[in-house]
Amino acid sequence: MLKERPFPFPLDKQLRVICDTDANNEADDQYCIAHMLMTPRFDVKAFIAEHYGPVKNAGTEQKSYEEIKRVLNLMGLANEVPVLHGADAGLEDERTPIESEGAQFIIEEAMKDDPRPLFVCGTGAITNIASALLLEPLIADKITVIWIGGDAYPQGGKEYNLLGDIHGASAVFRSNVELWQVPKPVYITMKASFFELMNHVYPCGELGKYLVKNTMRVAEEHARLMEDTSTLLGSRYLTMSRGAAATSFAGELWCLGDSPVVGLMLNHTLGHFHMEDAPCRVREDCTYDRSGISRRSLRVYDDIDSRFIMADFFEKIKYYFG
C-alpha cells in the first residue's frame, strides 16, 4: 500500500480509470503507470497489457503484462490493482474484435451502475479498446477514451501507436465513443532531461532507480539504432542525420509521451484542443481517409502543459518514495 494520501479526496468525485498500455515497449509507459497510481483523484480499476504492433517481435503483450507487474511490485502495490491480458496482435479488419480479458473488463466496468466518469486511456496500439467497442457498442456512451496516437490533422501519417493497429484505430474513429486524441506533435513535447530524472526521480526508492536506469538503457539502445535510418525509433522520432553529432543516450533527454493522459484527466485545461471531424478510416500508410461524410467529431489536442505534468509527477514520487 502507498502511504496515507496527503489530503482526502471524496470518493464520489474520483474518476474511474482503466489504462491500456504497451508497458515494455520502451521507457515512458512506466512513468504514466506510476503517476496514475499516485494521483488521489483516480480510482484505477485495472491495467491492460497491449501488444507493441507489427514492427516488434512476437510475444510483446506478455512482456507488457510482466512490465506492468514489475512497476506495481516496485510501488508495493502487487495484487492491489488488476493486471489483465489483452490481444497479442492487432485486428485483422476494422469490424472483427479480438476477445480478451482486458476487452471484457472494459465492457463490464462501463456497464456498472456507477455515476463516476470512466476514462479508458490508450498509451499504445488501440486494439483492446477497439475490441471492447466492437464487442459491445453500448459502452460508447458510457466511457471517454484518451488515446496517445496518430499524426497531425488533417493529413495524418506514420506514427508508432497508430501503425500498431490501423484497423483498430479505424474502428474507434467509426464508433460513437467520446475520443480525446493526443497526436504525435503534441505528445513529443513531453520531454525530460536526464539531469531532471537523476535529481528528481532516481533518489526516490527502488521505483525511482528503476525508472531512471530503464530510461537510460532504452535511450542507449535507440542511440545504437540511429546508424540504421530505416529503423523505427518508437515515439522518440529522433531527427539526427547519419553520423551528425550522434551521441549515446539519444542526446541527454527522453520523451515521456504517455503522461498527457494523466494531465488531461487531472484537468482538461492542461491543454488546448479543437474539434475535428473523425476520419472515415485510416489508410495503410497511416493517413486519414476523410473522403466520406463523418458521423461525428472528436477532440484533438494542439498542445499540452508538459511542465505542470512533469512537476506533478516529480512532487508525487518525492512524497511517496523520496
C-alpha positions, -999 to 999 in steps of 0.1 A, spaced: 0 0 0 11 36 -6 14 57 25 -15 78 35 -27 103 10 -17 139 19 -53 150 16 -87 132 14 -104 131 -20 -142 124 -19 -149 90 -33 -179 104 -54 -156 129 -70 -130 104 -82 -126 93 -118 -126 57 -127 -96 49 -148 -86 19 -170 -51 21 -186 -43 0 -218 -6 1 -221 23 -14 -241 44 -10 -210 76 -28 -220 78 -11 -255 103 15 -242 105 38 -212 76 62 -209 46 40 -200 62 31 -167 61 68 -156 25 70 -166 15 39 -147 32 52 -115 18 87 -119 -18 73 -122 -14 52 -90 0 82 -71 -29 105 -80 -56 107 -53 -83 118 -79 -80 85 -98 -96 52 -88 -75 30 -110 -96 -1 -119 -72 -21 -140 -42 -21 -163 -45 -40 -196 -14 -52 -214 -12 -41 -250 10 -56 -278 36 -34 -295 23 -38 -330 38 -54 -361 72 -38 -361 84 -56 -330 89 -93 -322 60 -116 -312 51 -121 -276 51 -84 -268 17 -84 -250 32 -108 -224 62 -86 -220 39 -56 -214 20 -77 -188 52 -85 -170 64 -49 -170 31 -36 -155 35 -62 -127 71 -51 -122 61 -15 -117 33 -24 -93 58 -46 -73 83 -17 -71 55 5 -57 45 -20 -31 11 -25 -49 14 -61 -61 -21 -76 -62 -37 -42 -53 -48 -34 -89 -59 -60 -115 -34 -65 -144 -51 -81 -173 -41 -97 -206 -51 -81 -239 -48 -92 -275 -14 -103 -288 -18 -87 -322 -38 -61 -340 -72 -65 -356 -74 -83 -390 -101 -58 -401 -120 -29 -386 -151 -49 -378 -139 -81 -362 -129 -78 -325 -104 -99 -306 -118 -112 -273 -96 -109 -243 -99 -105 -205 -89 -68 -209 -115 -60 -235 -141 -78 -214 -132 -59 -183 -137 -26 -202 -172 -37 -210 -180 -49 -175 -167 -17 -159 -185 5 -184 -218 -12 -178 -217 -9 -140 -242 13 -122 -216 39 -111 -222 76 -117 -185 85 -117 -169 91 -152 -149 62 -167 -118 71 -186 -101 45 -207 -66 55 -216 -47 41 -245 -9 45 -245 -1 22 -273 -19 4 -301 -56 7 -296 -66 -30 -302 -82 -37 -268 -102 -6 -267 -114 -11 -303 -123 -47 -295 -144 -37 -265 -163 -12 -286 -169 -38 -313 -180 -64 -288 -205 -41 -270 -213 -9 -289 -235 3 -260 -204 12 -240 -196 41 -264 -220 63 -245 -205 53 -211 -168 60 -215 -143 86 -225 -112 73 -244 -80 93 -243 -55 80 -269 -19 88 -274 -15 82 -311 -18 93 -347 -2 122 -365 -14 158 -371 -46 167 -388 -58 169 -415 -34 146 -433 -21 122 -406 8 100 -414 31 73 -399 30 72 -361 41 43 -339 9 37 -319 -13 41 -350 9 18 -370 4 -8 -343 -32 -13 -353 -46 7 -382 -78 -14 -383 -83 -8 -345 -79 29 -350 -104 29 -378 -129 10 -357 -126 36 -329 -129 65 -353 -161 49 -367 -176 43 -333 -196 69 -313 -173 69 -283 -161 103 -270 -125 104 -281 -97 127 -269 -67 122 -293 -32 134 -284 -13 132 -317 25 129 -322 33 167 -325 18 171 -290 30 141 -271 66 145 -282 67 178 -263 67 158 -230 105 159 -227 125 155 -196 163 159 -193 184 131 -178 195 156 -151 159 162 -141 153 125 -139 186 120 -119 178 148 -94 140 143 -90 133 106 -97 164 85 -91 166 93 -53 130 81 -48 134 45 -37 137 14 -58 109 27 -81 129 58 -89 161 40 -95 144 15 -118 126 42 -138 158 62 -145 180 32 -152 155 18 -176 151 51 -194 189 53 -199 191 17 -210 163 22 -236 178 55 -248 212 39 -253 196 11 -273 179 36 -295 211 56 -299 227 25 -313 199 21 -338 205 57 -352 230 45 -377 202 25 -394 180 52 -408 154 26 -417 147 16 -381 116 29 -364 125 46 -331 92 43 -314 78 76 -301 112 93 -299 114 103 -336 150 114 -334 159 135 -365 197 135 -363 212 127 -397 236 97 -400 268 105 -381 258 141 -373 266 147 -336 252 113 -327 257 106 -291 249 79 -267 217 82 -246 200 100 -275 210 135 -266 205 137 -228 168 137 -228 138 114 -232 101 119 -241 76 108 -215 49 109 -242 22 88 -225 19 112 -195 -5 137 -211 -33 112 -203 -27 119 -166 -27 156 -170 -58 157 -191 -77 137 -165 -65 159 -138 -78 189 -157 -87 191 -193 -75 227 -195 -39 215 -192 -40 215 -230 -57 233 -258 -78 214 -283 -100 218 -313 -129 197 -326 -122 176 -357 -144 156 -380 -135 120 -373 -117 102 -402 -138 76 -421 -109 52 -418 -72 50 -416 -53 41 -448 -24 16 -448 1 45 -449 -14 58 -417 -30 88 -434 -66 98 -425 -92 90 -451 -116 120 -450 -133 113 -483 -167 104 -468 -191 122 -445 -180 120 -409 -207 108 -385 -193 127 -355 -164 149 -342 -136 142 -319 -114 163 -296 -78 167 -309 -52 183 -286 -30 210 -301 -7 214 -271 -2 202 -236 12 218 -204 42 195 -201 59 214 -173 29 211 -150 25 174 -157 62 167 -151 63 188 -119 32 170 -106 50 136 -112 82 148 -95 64 160 -64 42 129 -61 71 105 -64 91 125 -38 61 125 -14 55 87 -17 91 74 -23 116 101 -16 
